Amino acid sequence: MPKKPSYNEAVYFTAQTAERREQVRKRLDKIAKKLEDKKAIADTLATDDEMLVERIHALGFDGDSARVFDLLPLIHVSWADGRVQRKERATILAALEARGIQPGSEASVLIETLLEAPPSEAFMKVSLELLRDLAKAKGDNSVNVVELCVKVADASGGLLGVGNRIATEERELIQSIADTLGPEAQDQFKKLLG
């Protein structure tokens, strides 16, 4: 029959494992939060594609910020000339308001952050590929994304409102976005800017 540890031994071993127990609690909480975030992303984006949700979560999105996932191409277009024009920013923020996204929410702060300094090309490339995959998984078309990109590009207008309202680099970028998103987006690009 095993010997029952004395009170002093029990206290010693309890103290020795206290830090490890705290690490276990933190790890379990972190895992639960990650699963909660993934479920919220899936619910927000109305998809049951677990691999897609995992990739979107790995890119830094949670359930709230996923509400603006499809607006990321607008950010890319707004940075096409190396800076975000005041009217471009206003157009993007109006899109947030139209969706009922409140200032200070995770979704709003994400967009504001991306408008403050340009995201990396890698971030934009991966997010656009994920948006394409999401559209395919949901059976959605990406016509609205192209329309909003054109609206952002058009907001900055030509020089003093004269000349081509959409700059060449913006037009090329919108075409690249449409090409990535697929046939419906390409058709919409041709319809609006073709």
C-alpha positions in Angstrom: 0.0 0.0 0.0 1.5 3.4 -1.1 2.4 5.8 1.6 0.3 8.9 1.8 2.5 12.1 1.4 2.9 14.2 4.4 1.4 17.7 4.6 4.8 19.3 3.9 5.4 17.0 0.9 1.9 17.8 -0.6 2.6 21.6 -0.1 6.0 21.3 -1.8 4.7 19.4 -4.8 1.7 21.7 -5.1 4.0 24.7 -5.2 6.4 23.0 -7.6 3.6 22.4 -10.2 1.8 25.7 -9.7 3.6 27.3 -12.6 3.0 24.3 -14.9 -0.7 24.2 -13.9 -1.0 27.9 -14.8 0.7 27.3 -18.2 -1.8 24.5 -18.8 -4.7 26.8 -18.0 -3.3 29.5 -20.4 -2.8 26.9 -23.1 -6.3 25.6 -22.8 -7.7 29.2 -22.8 -5.7 30.0 -25.9 -6.9 26.9 -27.7 -10.5 27.7 -26.7 -10.2 31.3 -28.0 -8.7 30.0 -31.3 -11.6 27.6 -31.8 -14.1 30.4 -30.8 -12.5 32.7 -33.3 -12.6 30.1 -36.1 -16.3 29.4 -35.4 -17.0 33.2 -35.5 -15.1 33.5 -38.8 -17.1 30.6 -40.3 -20.4 32.1 -39.1 -19.5 35.6 -40.3 -18.4 34.5 -43.7 -21.1 31.8 -44.0 -18.7 29.0 -44.9 -18.1 25.6 -43.5 -14.8 25.2 -45.3 -12.6 24.5 -42.3 -9.3 24.8 -44.2 -10.3 28.2 -45.6 -11.4 29.4 -42.2 -8.0 28.2 -40.8 -6.1 30.2 -43.4 -8.2 33.3 -42.8 -7.6 33.0 -39.1 -3.9 32.4 -39.6 -3.8 35.7 -41.6 -5.0 37.5 -38.4 -8.7 37.7 -38.7 -11.4 36.9 -36.0 -15.1 36.9 -36.2 -15.5 40.7 -36.1 -12.7 41.6 -38.4 -13.8 39.0 -40.9 -16.8 41.3 -41.6 -14.4 43.4 -43.8 -12.5 40.6 -45.3 -14.0 41.2 -48.8 -13.0 44.9 -48.5 -9.3 44.3 -48.5 -9.0 44.9 -52.3 -10.3 48.4 -51.7 -7.3 49.0 -49.4 -5.0 47.7 -52.1 -6.5 50.1 -54.7 -6.3 53.0 -52.4 -2.6 52.5 -52.0 -2.0 52.0 -55.8 -0.4 55.4 -56.2 1.6 55.2 -53.0 -0.7 57.1 -50.7 -4.4 57.1 -49.7 -6.3 60.1 -50.9 -8.8 61.7 -48.5 -11.7 60.9 -50.7 -10.6 57.3 -51.1 -10.4 56.9 -47.4 -13.9 58.5 -47.0 -15.3 56.1 -49.6 -13.9 53.0 -47.8 -15.1 54.3 -44.4 -18.6 54.9 -46.0 -18.6 51.2 -47.0 -18.0 50.3 -43.4 -20.8 52.6 -42.2 -23.1 51.1 -44.8 -22.4 47.7 -43.3 -23.2 49.0 -39.8 -19.6 48.5 -38.7 -19.0 50.8 -35.7 -15.9 52.9 -35.2 -13.6 51.3 -32.7 -14.7 47.7 -33.5 -12.1 45.2 -34.5 -13.3 45.4 -38.1 -13.0 49.2 -38.2 -9.6 49.3 -36.4 -8.3 46.8 -39.0 -9.3 48.9 -41.9 -8.0 52.1 -40.3 -4.7 50.4 -39.6 -4.4 49.3 -43.3 -5.3 52.8 -44.4 -2.6 54.3 -42.1 0.3 52.4 -43.6 0.3 50.2 -46.7 0.0 46.5 -46.1 2.7 44.3 -47.5 2.4 42.9 -51.0 2.4 39.4 -49.5 -0.5 40.2 -47.2 -2.5 41.6 -50.1 -1.7 38.7 -52.4 -2.6 36.1 -49.8 -5.8 37.9 -48.8 -6.9 38.2 -52.4 -6.3 34.5 -53.0 -8.3 33.7 -49.9 -11.1 36.0 -51.1 -11.1 34.2 -54.4 -11.3 30.8 -52.6 -14.0 32.0 -50.3 -16.1 33.2 -53.3 -15.7 29.8 -54.9 -16.6 27.9 -51.8 -19.7 30.0 -51.2 -20.7 30.1 -54.9 -20.7 33.9 -54.7 -19.5 36.1 -57.5 -17.1 39.0 -56.8 -18.9 41.6 -58.9 -19.5 43.8 -55.8 -15.8 43.8 -54.9 -14.9 45.1 -58.4 -17.6 47.7 -58.2 -16.3 49.0 -54.9 -12.7 49.0 -56.2 -13.8 51.2 -59.1 -15.7 53.5 -56.7 -12.6 53.9 -54.5 -10.4 54.6 -57.6 -12.9 57.0 -59.0 -13.1 58.9 -55.7 -9.6 60.3 -56.1 -10.5 61.6 -59.6 -8.0 63.0 -62.1 -5.7 66.0 -61.5 -8.0 68.7 -60.1 -10.9 66.6 -61.4 -9.7 66.9 -65.0 -8.6 64.0 -67.2 -9.0 60.3 -66.6 -10.7 59.9 -63.2 -9.1 56.5 -62.7 -5.3 56.4 -62.9 -3.5 53.8 -65.0 -2.0 52.0 -62.0 -5.4 51.8 -60.3 -7.0 50.5 -63.5 -4.3 47.8 -63.9 -4.6 46.8 -60.2 -8.4 46.5 -60.5 -8.0 44.4 -63.6 -5.5 42.2 -61.7 -7.9 41.9 -58.8 -10.7 40.9 -61.2 -8.5 38.4 -62.9 -7.7 36.8 -59.6 -11.3 36.7 -58.5 -12.6 35.0 -61.6 -14.9 35.3 -64.6 -17.7 37.2 -63.0 -15.3 39.8 -61.7 -13.5 40.0 -65.0 -16.9 40.6 -66.8 -17.7 43.3 -64.3 -14.3 45.0 -64.8 -14.9 45.0 -68.6 -18.4 46.4 -68.1 -17.2 49.2 -65.8 -13.7 50.0 -67.2 -13.4 47.9 -70.4 
